[in-house]
C-alpha cells in the first residue's frame, strides 16, 4: 500500500461523514438567516438589547451590541458553539480514522511493512483535515450568502462574511494542529479524545473568561480561540494578514513536530 492509495482510502471512508457535517453547517446557517428575517425577532432584539448586562458585553467583546443590532442573528451564528463543535468533530473523526485507529487496532504494523512511512500517513491526515475544514468553511459561507439573499429583505452586506469565514478556517487549522499533537503522543484513541476534548474545552472557556479574569490574558496568546474575532470582523475591523500568516506558520511547526514524534514513537508499546 503506497501513500497515494492510503490517502484515497482514508478520504473515501471520511467523505460521507464530511458531507453530513457540511449539510449540518448549511442548515444551521440557513436557519439563522431565516430567523434573522423575522419581524418579531428583530423587534425583540431591539427591545432586549439595552438590557444586556455589562459583564456579558465585556465578555463578548467591543462592538457586540452594534453588530447584533446590524446583523442580528446572522452574526451570532458564527460564534455559536455548535459551529465550533462541527469543525472540531470533523478533526477528531479524521485523526481517529487515520492515526489513532491504526495504533489502537494494531494494524499500523501491517501498514508499516508496506512501502508507506509514518510521515506519509501523517501528511495524509494533514491534507485530508485541512481539505475537510476548507469544505466546511465554504459550506458556512455559501449558506450565509444564500440565506441572506433568499430570506433577508434588508440586503445586508456580505462583505464581512468572507474574512469572517477565512478567520474561522485559520483558527480551526490552528486547533487541528493541537489535536494532531495530542494524537501523536497518545497511546490510544480513547486517551486522545479524552485529553483532546479536555484541552479544547479549557481553551474555549479560557478565551471566554479572559476579559474578566486577568490571569488568563497572560496565557491566552497560546489559545487558538483568542484569535477568532467575529464581532470585530463584522464591524469591519479585520484580523491582520500578518497575524493570519503567523498562525498558519505556527500550525505548520506544530504539525511538523507532531509528525516527527509520530515517526519516532514505538507503536507496539504505545
C-alpha positions in Angstrom: 0.0 0.0 0.0 1.6 3.3 -1.1 0.9 6.7 0.3 -1.4 7.7 -2.6 -3.6 4.6 -2.1 -3.7 5.2 1.6 -4.7 8.8 1.1 -7.5 7.7 -1.3 -8.7 5.0 1.1 -8.8 7.4 4.0 -10.7 10.1 2.0 -13.2 7.5 0.8 -14.1 6.4 4.4 -14.4 10.1 5.5 -16.3 11.7 2.7 -19.8 10.6 3.8 -19.2 11.9 7.3 -17.8 15.1 6.0 -20.8 15.5 3.7 -23.2 15.1 6.6 -21.3 17.7 8.6 -21.4 20.1 5.6 -25.2 19.7 5.4 -25.5 20.3 9.1 -23.5 23.6 8.8 -25.6 24.7 5.8 -28.9 24.0 7.5 -27.7 25.7 10.7 -26.6 28.9 9.0 -29.6 29.0 6.7 -31.8 28.7 9.8 -30.1 31.7 11.4 -30.6 33.7 8.2 -34.3 32.7 8.2 -34.8 33.6 11.8 -33.0 36.9 11.4 -35.6 37.9 8.7 -38.4 37.6 11.2 -40.0 40.9 12.1 -40.8 39.5 15.6 -37.2 38.5 16.2 -36.0 42.0 15.1 -38.4 43.8 17.4 -37.4 41.5 20.3 -33.7 42.2 19.7 -34.2 45.9 19.7 -36.3 45.7 22.9 -33.9 43.5 24.8 -30.5 44.7 23.5 -30.4 47.5 26.1 -30.9 45.1 28.9 -27.8 43.0 28.2 -25.6 43.0 31.3 -22.3 44.9 31.0 -20.4 41.8 32.0 -21.8 39.9 29.0 -20.9 42.8 26.7 -17.4 42.8 28.1 -17.0 39.0 27.6 -18.5 39.1 24.0 -16.1 41.9 23.1 -16.3 45.5 21.9 -18.8 46.1 19.2 -21.1 43.2 20.3 -24.2 45.4 20.7 -23.6 47.2 17.4 -23.1 44.0 15.4 -26.1 42.4 16.8 -28.2 45.4 16.0 -26.9 45.5 12.5 -26.6 41.8 11.6 -29.0 40.3 14.1 -29.0 36.5 14.5 -26.7 36.0 11.4 -23.7 37.4 13.3 -24.5 35.2 16.3 -24.4 32.1 14.1 -20.7 32.4 13.6 -19.8 32.4 17.3 -22.3 29.7 18.3 -20.6 26.7 20.0 -22.4 24.4 17.5 -20.3 25.9 14.7 -17.1 25.1 16.6 -18.4 21.7 17.5 -18.9 20.7 13.9 -15.4 21.7 12.9 -13.8 20.1 15.9 -15.9 16.9 15.5 -14.5 16.5 11.9 -10.9 16.9 13.1 -11.5 14.2 15.8 -13.1 11.9 13.2 -10.2 12.3 10.8 -7.5 11.8 13.3 -9.3 8.8 14.7 -9.8 7.3 11.3 -6.2 7.8 10.0 -3.9 7.9 13.0 -5.2 6.6 16.4 -7.3 3.8 14.9 -4.2 2.3 13.5 -2.5 2.4 16.8 -5.5 1.1 18.8 -6.3 -1.8 16.4 -2.7 -2.8 15.8 -3.0 -2.5 12.0 -0.2 0.1 11.8 2.4 -2.7 12.0 0.9 -4.2 8.8 0.9 -0.8 7.0 4.5 -0.1 8.0 5.6 -3.4 6.4 4.4 -1.9 3.1 6.0 1.0 1.2 4.4 3.7 3.2 6.0 5.6 6.1 4.6 7.1 9.2 5.4 10.5 7.9 3.4 9.9 4.8 0.5 8.7 6.9 0.6 11.8 9.0 0.9 14.1 5.9 -2.2 12.3 4.5 -4.1 13.2 7.7 -3.0 16.9 7.4 -4.1 17.0 3.7 -7.5 15.5 4.4 -8.1 17.5 7.6 -7.2 20.9 6.0 -9.2 20.0 2.9 -12.2 19.0 5.0 -12.0 22.1 7.1 -11.9 24.2 3.9 -15.1 22.5 2.6 -16.8 23.1 5.9 -15.8 26.8 5.7 -17.1 27.0 2.1 -20.3 25.5 3.3 -20.6 28.1 6.0 -20.0 31.0 3.7 -22.2 29.6 0.9 -25.1 29.1 3.4 -24.9 32.7 4.7 -24.7 34.1 1.1 -27.7 32.0 0.0 -29.6 32.6 3.2 -29.2 36.4 3.2 -30.2 36.6 -0.5 -33.3 34.4 0.0 -34.6 35.5 3.3 -33.3 38.9 4.3 -35.1 41.9 2.7 -32.7 44.4 4.3 -30.0 43.3 1.8 -27.2 43.1 4.4 -23.7 43.5 3.1 -21.9 40.2 2.5 -18.5 42.0 2.8 -17.7 41.0 6.4 -18.6 37.3 6.0 -15.7 36.3 3.7 -12.9 37.5 6.1 -15.0 36.1 9.0 -15.1 32.6 7.3 -11.3 32.9 6.5 -10.6 33.7 10.1 -12.6 30.8 11.3 -10.8 28.4 8.9 -7.4 29.6 10.1 -8.3 29.1 13.7 -9.6 25.7 13.1 -6.4 24.7 11.3 -4.5 26.0 14.2 -6.7 24.0 16.6 -6.3 20.9 14.4 -2.5 21.1 14.9 -3.1 20.9 18.6 -5.3 17.8 18.2 -2.7 16.3 15.9 0.0 16.8 18.5 -2.2 15.1 21.2 -2.8 12.2 18.8 0.9 11.8 18.1 1.7 11.3 21.8 -1.4 9.3 22.8 -1.3 5.6 23.1 -5.0 5.0 22.3 -7.8 6.8 20.6 -9.7 7.0 23.8 -6.9 8.8 25.5 -6.6 11.2 22.6 -10.3 12.0 22.7 -10.3 12.5 26.5 -7.3 14.8 26.6 -8.1 16.5 23.4 -11.7 17.2 24.5 -10.5 18.5 27.9 -7.8 20.8 26.4 -10.2 22.2 23.8 -12.9 22.9 26.5 -10.3 24.6 28.7 -9.1 26.8 25.8 -12.6 27.8 24.9 -13.5 28.7 28.4 -10.2 30.4 29.0 -10.9 32.6 26.0 -14.5 33.4 27.1 -13.4 34.3 30.7 -10.1 36.1 29.9 -11.8 39.6 29.8 -13.0 39.2 33.4 -10.1 37.1 34.7 -6.8 38.9 34.2 -4.6 35.8 34.8 -5.9 34.1 31.7 -4.9 37.1 29.5 -1.2 36.2 30.1 -1.5 32.7 28.6 -4.2 33.5 26.0 -1.6 34.1 23.3 -1.3 30.3 23.1 -5.1 30.0 22.7 -6.5 29.5 19.1 -9.9 30.8 20.1 -8.2 34.1 21.2 -7.6 34.9 17.5 -11.2 34.4 16.4 -12.7 37.9 16.4 -16.1 37.6 14.8 -17.7 40.8 16.2 -14.7 42.9 15.3 -14.8 41.5 11.7 -18.5 42.1 11.4 -17.8 45.7 12.4 -15.1 45.7 9.6 -12.1 45.6 11.8 -10.5 42.6 10.2 -7.7 40.4 11.5 -4.4 41.4 10.0 -2.9 39.4 7.2 0.4 39.2 9.2 -1.5 37.6 12.2 -3.1 35.0 9.8 0.3 34.1 8.3 1.8 33.7 11.8 -1.0 31.4 12.9 -0.6 29.2 9.8 3.2 29.2 10.3 2.9 28.1 13.9 0.3 25.5 12.9 2.9 24.2 10.4 5.5 24.0 13.1 3.2 22.0 15.4 2.2 19.7 12.5 5.9 19.1 11.8 6.7 18.4 15.5 3.8 16.0 15.7 4.9 14.1 12.6 8.4 13.8 14.0 7.1 12.4 17.3 4.7 10.1 15.5 7.6 8.8 13.4 9.9 8.1 16.3 7.4 6.6 18.8 7.2 2.8 19.3 3.7 1.9 18.2 3.9 -1.6 19.6 4.3 -0.3 23.2 2.2 2.9 22.7 
